[in-house]
Amino acid sequence: MIRSLRESKAKLSELVDAARQGEDVLITVRGKVKARLTKAGVADRASTGAVWARQLRALHRAYGKPRPKTSVEQILADIRQDRI
């Protein structure tokens, strides 16, 4: 389905429904295709989480975990002392 930008603005919800049902919707400006609406894919949460975890482990290996020189308790005590 090909629609002009002007028509797309007026009937956006209908075009989104068509794309949701699997139809590609091409949007034109002055006769040239500028955008395409397509059905959104469903991300597999398990694989997305696995990819994220793998990247995080790689960052930890590359940079290591930062070790604070002072404890959290000491930092909080210093902040509280500044308030007095």
C-alpha positions as CSV (number, residue, x, y, z in Angstrom):
1,M,0.0,0.0,0.0
2,I,1.4,3.4,-0.9
3,R,0.1,6.6,0.7
4,S,1.1,10.2,0.6
5,L,2.3,11.9,3.8
6,R,-0.8,14.1,3.8
7,E,-3.1,11.1,3.5
8,S,-1.0,9.2,6.1
9,K,-1.4,12.0,8.6
10,A,-5.2,11.9,8.2
11,K,-5.5,8.1,8.4
12,L,-2.6,7.1,10.6
13,S,-4.6,4.7,12.8
14,E,-5.8,2.8,9.7
15,L,-2.3,2.5,8.3
16,V,-1.0,1.3,11.6
17,D,-3.7,-1.4,11.7
18,A,-2.8,-2.4,8.2
19,A,0.9,-2.7,9.1
20,R,0.0,-4.7,12.3
21,Q,-1.8,-7.2,10.1
22,G,1.3,-7.7,8.0
23,E,0.9,-5.2,5.1
24,D,3.8,-3.0,4.3
25,V,2.7,0.7,4.1
26,L,5.0,3.0,2.1
27,I,4.7,6.7,2.8
28,T,5.7,9.1,0.0
29,V,6.6,12.8,-0.1
30,R,6.3,14.4,-3.5
31,G,6.1,10.9,-5.1
32,K,9.3,9.5,-3.5
33,V,9.1,6.8,-0.8
34,K,10.4,8.3,2.5
35,A,9.2,5.8,5.1
36,R,7.8,2.3,5.6
37,L,5.4,1.0,8.2
38,T,5.8,-2.7,8.9
39,K,4.6,-5.2,11.5
40,A,6.7,-4.9,14.6
41,G,8.6,-8.1,15.5
42,V,8.3,-9.6,19.0
43,A,11.6,-9.6,20.8
44,D,12.5,-12.8,22.6
45,R,13.1,-11.6,26.2
46,A,15.2,-14.6,27.0
47,S,17.6,-14.0,24.2
48,T,17.6,-10.3,24.8
49,G,18.5,-10.9,28.4
50,A,21.2,-13.4,27.5
51,V,22.8,-10.9,25.1
52,W,22.7,-8.2,27.7
53,A,24.3,-10.5,30.3
54,R,27.0,-11.5,27.8
55,Q,27.8,-7.9,27.1
56,L,28.0,-7.0,30.7
57,R,30.4,-9.9,31.5
58,A,32.6,-8.7,28.6
59,L,32.7,-5.2,30.1
60,H,33.6,-6.6,33.5
61,R,36.4,-8.6,32.0
62,A,37.6,-5.6,30.0
63,Y,37.5,-3.0,32.7
64,G,37.1,-4.9,36.0
65,K,34.8,-3.9,38.7
66,P,35.7,-0.5,40.3
67,R,36.7,-0.9,43.9
68,P,35.8,2.1,46.1
69,K,38.6,3.3,48.2
70,T,36.2,4.1,51.0
71,S,33.3,2.2,52.3
72,V,29.7,3.2,51.8
73,E,29.4,3.7,55.5
74,Q,32.3,6.1,55.5
75,I,30.8,8.1,52.5
76,L,27.4,8.4,54.3
77,A,29.1,9.5,57.5
78,D,31.0,12.2,55.6
79,I,27.8,13.4,54.0
80,R,26.0,13.5,57.3
81,Q,28.9,15.3,58.9
82,D,28.7,18.0,56.2
83,R,25.1,18.7,57.2
84,I,25.9,19.5,60.8
